[in-house]
C-alpha cells in the first residue's frame, strides 16, 4: 500500500522560503502569482490490511515524525492499495 502525506506550515506561520519563491516568480516575469507557500510531500509504503487500518497509522506517523504540530499541518492526500 502506498500513501502520500502533504505537510505545510500553518497559515499564520511566516514562510520565508515561499516568500522568496514568490519574489523570484515576479523577477522571472511570471505575473499574477499572489502568494507561494512551500511544503513537503512524503510518499510512504506500508503494509496494512486496508485504508481503514492504514489511516490511523499514517496520522500518527505524520503527527509524531513527519511534521512539527506546533507550526505545521498535514493532510493524508491519498492511500492506494
DSSP file (Angstrom, degrees, kcal/mol; ACC not computed):
  #  RESIDUE AA STRUCTURE BP1 BP2  ACC     N-H-->O    O-->H-N    N-H-->O    O-->H-N    TCO  KAPPA ALPHA  PHI   PSI    X-CA   Y-CA   Z-CA
    1    1 A X              0   0    0      0, 0.0    45,-2.6     0, 0.0     2,-0.4   0.000 360.0 360.0 360.0 143.0    0.0    0.0    0.0
    2    2 A X  E     -AB  45  80A   0     78,-2.5    78,-3.5    43,-0.2     2,-0.3  -0.975 360.0-174.7-126.7 138.5    1.3    3.5   -0.8
    3    3 A X  E     -AB  44  79A   0     41,-2.8    41,-2.9    -2,-0.4     2,-0.5  -0.947  15.6-145.6-130.6 151.6    0.2    6.8    0.8
    4    4 A X  E     -AB  43  78A   0     74,-2.2    73,-2.0    -2,-0.3    74,-1.2  -0.973  13.9-170.2-115.5 130.6    1.0   10.5    0.2
    5    5 A X  E     -AB  42  76A   0     37,-2.6    37,-3.1    -2,-0.5     2,-0.5  -0.986   7.2-156.6-123.2 124.3    1.2   12.9    3.1
    6    6 A X  E     -AB  41  75A   0     69,-2.8    69,-2.0    -2,-0.5     2,-0.5  -0.887   8.2-167.7-104.3 123.4    1.4   16.6    2.5
    7    7 A X  E     +AB  40  74A   0     33,-3.1    33,-2.8    -2,-0.5     2,-0.3  -0.945  13.0 168.5-113.7 128.3    3.0   18.7    5.2
    8    8 A X  E     -AB  39  73A   0     65,-2.4    65,-3.0    -2,-0.5    31,-0.2  -0.932  39.8 -96.1-134.3 158.8    2.7   22.5    5.2
    9    9 A X  E     - B   0  72A   0     29,-0.8    63,-0.3    -2,-0.3     6,-0.1  -0.464  52.7 -97.8 -67.7 145.8    3.3   25.4    7.5
   10   10 A X    >   -     0   0    0     61,-3.0     3,-2.2    -2,-0.1    -1,-0.1  -0.320  37.8-108.6 -61.0 150.2    0.2   26.6    9.3
   11   11 A X  T 3  S+     0   0    0      1,-0.3    -1,-0.1    -3,-0.1     4,-0.1   0.788 117.8  50.9 -55.3 -31.5   -1.4   29.6    7.7
   12   12 A X  T 3  S+     0   0    0      2,-0.1     2,-0.5    59,-0.0    -1,-0.3   0.417  89.9  96.9 -90.1   3.7   -0.3   32.0   10.4
   13   13 A X  S <  S-     0   0    0     -3,-2.2    -4,-0.1    58,-0.1     2,-0.0  -0.804  83.4-112.2 -94.6 130.6    3.4   30.9   10.4
   14   14 A X        -     0   0    0     -2,-0.5     2,-0.5     1,-0.1    -4,-0.1  -0.342  25.3-158.7 -59.8 136.4    5.8   33.0    8.3
   15   15 A X     >  +     0   0    0      1,-0.1     4,-2.3    -4,-0.1     5,-0.2  -0.771  16.7 173.0-120.7  83.2    7.1   31.2    5.2
   16   16 A X  H  > S+     0   0    0     -2,-0.5     4,-2.3     1,-0.2     5,-0.2   0.847  80.8  52.8 -63.1 -34.2   10.3   32.9    4.2
   17   17 A X  H  > S+     0   0    0      2,-0.2     4,-2.3     1,-0.2    -1,-0.2   0.919 110.0  48.3 -67.1 -41.7   11.1   30.2    1.5
   18   18 A X  H  > S+     0   0    0      2,-0.2     4,-2.6     1,-0.2    -2,-0.2   0.902 110.9  51.0 -62.4 -41.1    7.6   30.7    0.0
   19   19 A X  H  X S+     0   0    0     -4,-2.3     4,-2.4     2,-0.2    -2,-0.2   0.908 109.9  50.0 -62.6 -41.5    8.1   34.5    0.0
   20   20 A X  H  X S+     0   0    0     -4,-2.3     4,-2.2     2,-0.2    -2,-0.2   0.901 111.6  48.1 -64.4 -40.8   11.5   34.1   -1.7
   21   21 A X  H  X S+     0   0    0     -4,-2.3     4,-2.0     2,-0.2    -2,-0.2   0.914 110.9  51.3 -65.2 -42.3    9.9   31.9   -4.4
   22   22 A X  H  X S+     0   0    0     -4,-2.6     4,-1.5     1,-0.2    -2,-0.2   0.904 110.6  48.2 -60.8 -42.0    7.1   34.3   -4.9
   23   23 A X  H  X S+     0   0    0     -4,-2.4     4,-2.0     1,-0.2    -1,-0.2   0.889 109.6  53.1 -65.4 -38.7    9.6   37.2   -5.3
   24   24 A X  H  X S+     0   0    0     -4,-2.2     4,-1.9     1,-0.2    -1,-0.2   0.859 102.3  59.3 -65.1 -34.9   11.6   35.1   -7.8
   25   25 A X  H  <>S+     0   0    0     -4,-2.0     5,-2.6     1,-0.2     4,-0.3   0.937 107.7  45.6 -57.8 -46.8    8.4   34.5   -9.8
   26   26 A X  H ><5S+     0   0    0     -4,-1.5     3,-1.3     1,-0.2    -1,-0.2   0.903 110.9  52.8 -63.0 -41.3    8.0   38.2  -10.3
   27   27 A X  H 3<5S+     0   0    0     -4,-2.0    -1,-0.2     1,-0.3    -2,-0.2   0.811 108.1  51.6 -64.1 -29.8   11.7   38.6  -11.2
   28   28 A X  T 3<5S-     0   0    0     -4,-1.9    -1,-0.3    -5,-0.1    -2,-0.2   0.402 123.5-103.0 -89.7   2.4   11.3   35.9  -13.9
   29   29 A X  T < 5S+     0   0    0     -3,-1.3     2,-0.8     1,-0.3    -3,-0.2   0.546  71.7 143.7  92.4   7.1    8.3   37.5  -15.5
   30   30 A X      < -     0   0    0     -5,-2.6     3,-0.5    -6,-0.2    -1,-0.3  -0.730  33.9-162.2 -82.7 113.5    5.6   35.3  -14.1
   31   31 A X        +     0   0    0     -2,-0.8     3,-0.1     1,-0.2    -5,-0.0  -0.627  61.2  33.7 -97.1 153.9    2.7   37.7  -13.5
   32   32 A X  S    S+     0   0    0      1,-0.3     2,-0.9    -2,-0.2    -1,-0.2   0.482  70.4 137.1  86.7   3.0   -0.4   37.1  -11.3
   33   33 A X        +     0   0    0     -3,-0.5    -1,-0.3     1,-0.2     3,-0.1  -0.749  24.2 174.8 -82.6 109.4    1.4   35.0   -8.7
   34   34 A X        -     0   0    0     -2,-0.9     2,-0.3     1,-0.3    -1,-0.2   0.839  59.2  -3.9 -87.7 -35.4   -0.1   36.4   -5.5
   35   35 A X        -     0   0    0      2,-0.0     2,-0.4   -13,-0.0    -1,-0.3  -0.990  53.1-158.9-158.7 148.5    1.3   34.1   -2.9
   36   36 A X        -     0   0    0     -2,-0.3     2,-0.4   -21,-0.1   -14,-0.2  -1.000   6.8-173.8-132.1 131.8    3.5   30.9   -2.6
   37   37 A X        -     0   0    0     -2,-0.4     2,-0.2   -19,-0.1    -2,-0.0  -0.992  16.6-144.3-122.0 132.1    3.6   28.6    0.4
   38   38 A X        +     0   0    0     -2,-0.4   -29,-0.8   -23,-0.0     2,-0.3  -0.583  25.4 162.2 -94.5 159.4    6.2   25.8    0.4
   39   39 A X  E     -A    8   0A   0     -2,-0.2     2,-0.4   -31,-0.2   -31,-0.2  -0.881  32.7-105.1-156.0-173.2    5.6   22.3    1.8
   40   40 A X  E     -A    7   0A   0    -33,-2.8   -33,-3.1    -2,-0.3     2,-0.5  -0.969  18.0-154.5-127.5 142.8    6.9   18.7    1.9
   41   41 A X  E     -A    6   0A   0     -2,-0.4     2,-0.5   -35,-0.2   -35,-0.2  -0.978  11.0-163.9-119.5 122.1    5.4   15.7    0.3
   42   42 A X  E     -A    5   0A   0    -37,-3.1   -37,-2.6    -2,-0.5     2,-0.6  -0.897   7.2-157.5-107.8 132.5    6.1   12.3    1.8
   43   43 A X  E     -A    4   0A   0     -2,-0.5     2,-0.5   -39,-0.2   -39,-0.2  -0.949  18.0-172.2-106.2 118.8    5.5    9.0   -0.1
   44   44 A X  E     -A    3   0A   0    -41,-2.9   -41,-2.8    -2,-0.6     2,-0.5  -0.950  13.5-160.2-119.6 125.9    5.1    6.2    2.4
   45   45 A X  E     +A    2   0A   0     -2,-0.5     2,-0.3   -43,-0.2   -43,-0.2  -0.905  27.3 162.0-101.5 132.2    4.9    2.5    1.5
   46   46 A X        -     0   0    0    -45,-2.6     2,-0.6    -2,-0.5     8,-0.1  -0.964  41.6-116.0-147.4 160.4    3.3    0.3    4.3
   47   47 A X        +     0   0    0     -2,-0.3     2,-0.3     7,-0.0     3,-0.1  -0.900  49.5 144.9 -98.8 120.8    1.7   -3.0    5.0
   48   48 A X        -     0   0    0     -2,-0.6     3,-0.1     1,-0.1    -2,-0.1  -0.984  53.8-124.9-153.2 150.9   -1.9   -2.6    6.1
   49   49 A X  S    S-     0   0    0     -2,-0.3     2,-0.3     1,-0.2    -1,-0.1   0.882  85.9 -27.7 -65.5 -39.7   -5.0   -4.7    5.6
   50   50 A X  S >> S-     0   0    0     -3,-0.1     4,-2.0     1,-0.1     3,-0.5  -0.936  74.6 -78.9-162.9-180.0   -7.0   -1.8    4.1
   51   51 A X  H 3> S+     0   0    0     -2,-0.3     4,-2.7     1,-0.2    -1,-0.1   0.867 123.6  58.4 -61.4 -37.4   -7.3    2.0    4.1
   52   52 A X  H 3> S+     0   0    0      1,-0.2     4,-0.6     2,-0.2    -1,-0.2   0.843 111.0  42.4 -63.3 -33.1   -9.2    2.0    7.5
   53   53 A X  H <> S+     0   0    0     -3,-0.5     4,-0.8     2,-0.1    -1,-0.2   0.825 115.9  49.4 -79.9 -33.1   -6.2    0.3    9.1
   54   54 A X  H  X S+     0   0    0     -4,-2.0     4,-2.7     1,-0.2     5,-0.2   0.872  97.3  68.0 -74.8 -38.0   -3.7    2.4    7.4
   55   55 A X  H  X S+     0   0    0     -4,-2.7     4,-2.4     1,-0.2     5,-0.2   0.882 100.6  44.9 -57.2 -47.3   -5.2    5.9    8.1
   56   56 A X  H  X S+     0   0    0     -4,-0.6     4,-2.2     1,-0.2    -1,-0.2   0.891 114.4  50.4 -65.9 -35.7   -4.6    5.9   11.9
   57   57 A X  H  X S+     0   0    0     -4,-0.8     4,-2.3     2,-0.2    -2,-0.2   0.923 112.5  46.5 -64.4 -44.5   -1.0    4.6   11.5
   58   58 A X  H  X S+     0   0    0     -4,-2.7     4,-2.7     2,-0.2     5,-0.2   0.886 111.0  52.5 -65.2 -39.8   -0.3    7.3    8.9
   59   59 A X  H  X S+     0   0    0     -4,-2.4     4,-2.5    -5,-0.2    -1,-0.2   0.910 111.1  46.8 -63.3 -42.2   -1.9   10.0   11.0
   60   60 A X  H  X S+     0   0    0     -4,-2.2     4,-2.5     2,-0.2     5,-0.3   0.916 112.6  49.8 -66.1 -42.4    0.3    9.0   14.0
   61   61 A X  H  X>S+     0   0    0     -4,-2.3     4,-2.3     1,-0.2     5,-1.8   0.926 114.0  45.3 -60.3 -45.8    3.4    8.9   11.8
   62   62 A X  I  <>S+     0   0    0     -4,-2.7     5,-1.6     3,-0.2    -2,-0.2   0.894 116.1  46.2 -65.5 -40.7    2.7   12.4   10.4
   63   63 A X  I  <5S+     0   0    0     -4,-2.5     6,-0.5    -5,-0.2    -2,-0.2   0.865 123.6  31.1 -71.6 -37.2    1.9   13.8   13.8
   64   64 A X  I  <5S+     0   0    0     -4,-2.5    -2,-0.2    -5,-0.2    -3,-0.2   0.727 136.8   9.3 -96.7 -23.9    4.9   12.4   15.6
   65   65 A X  I  <5S+     0   0    0     -4,-2.3    -3,-0.2    -5,-0.3    -2,-0.1   0.737 121.8  47.1-126.3 -44.7    7.6   12.2   13.0
   66   66 A X  I   <S+     0   0    0     -5,-1.8     2,-0.3   -24,-0.0    -4,-0.2   0.732 112.4  34.3 -83.1 -21.9    6.9   13.9    9.7
   67   67 A X      < -     0   0    0     -5,-1.6     2,-0.7    -6,-0.3     7,-0.1  -0.884  69.0-128.1-131.0 161.4    5.5   17.2   10.9
   68   68 A X    >>  -     0   0    0     -2,-0.3     4,-2.7     1,-0.1     3,-1.3  -0.922  23.6-157.2-103.9 103.2    6.0   19.6   13.8
   69   69 A X  T 34 S+     0   0    0     -2,-0.7    -1,-0.1    -6,-0.5    -5,-0.1   0.658  86.0  65.1 -62.0 -15.1    2.5   20.1   15.1
   70   70 A X  T 34 S+     0   0    0      1,-0.1    -1,-0.3    -3,-0.0     3,-0.0   0.892 125.0   9.1 -71.4 -38.8    3.3   23.4   16.6
   71   71 A X  T <4 S+     0   0    0     -3,-1.3   -61,-3.0   -62,-0.0     2,-0.3   0.477 121.0  65.4-121.1  -5.5    3.9   25.1   13.3
   72   72 A X  E  <  -B    9   0A   0     -4,-2.7     2,-0.3   -63,-0.3   -63,-0.2  -0.907  53.2-158.4-127.0 150.0    2.8   22.6   10.6
   73   73 A X  E     -B    8   0A   0    -65,-3.0   -65,-2.4    -2,-0.3     2,-0.3  -0.811  14.9-157.6-111.4 159.4   -0.4   20.9    9.4
   74   74 A X  E     -B    7   0A   0     -2,-0.3     2,-0.4   -67,-0.2   -67,-0.2  -0.963   7.9-164.5-136.5 158.1   -0.6   17.7    7.5
   75   75 A X  E     -B    6   0A   0    -69,-2.0   -69,-2.8    -2,-0.3     2,-1.1  -0.990  23.6-133.2-140.1 130.9   -3.0   16.0    5.2
   76   76 A X  E     -B    5   0A   0     -2,-0.4   -71,-0.2   -71,-0.2     3,-0.1  -0.760  29.5-174.7 -80.8 105.0   -3.1   12.4    4.1
   77   77 A X  E     -     0   0A   0    -73,-2.0     2,-0.3    -2,-1.1    -1,-0.2   0.906  55.7 -10.0 -75.3 -44.3   -3.6   13.1    0.4
   78   78 A X  E     -B    4   0A   0    -74,-1.2   -74,-2.2    -3,-0.1     2,-0.4  -0.997  45.7-158.2-155.7 154.7   -4.1    9.6   -0.9
   79   79 A X  E     -B    3   0A   0     -2,-0.3     2,-0.4   -76,-0.2   -76,-0.2  -0.975  18.1-169.7-134.8 120.2   -3.9    5.9    0.0
   80   80 A X  E      B    2   0A   0    -78,-3.5   -78,-2.5    -2,-0.4    -2,-0.0  -0.923 360.0 360.0-114.6 135.5   -3.5    3.4   -2.8
   81   81 A X              0   0    0     -2,-0.4    -1,-0.1   -80,-0.2   -78,-0.1   0.454 360.0 360.0 -82.5 360.0   -3.8   -0.3   -2.4
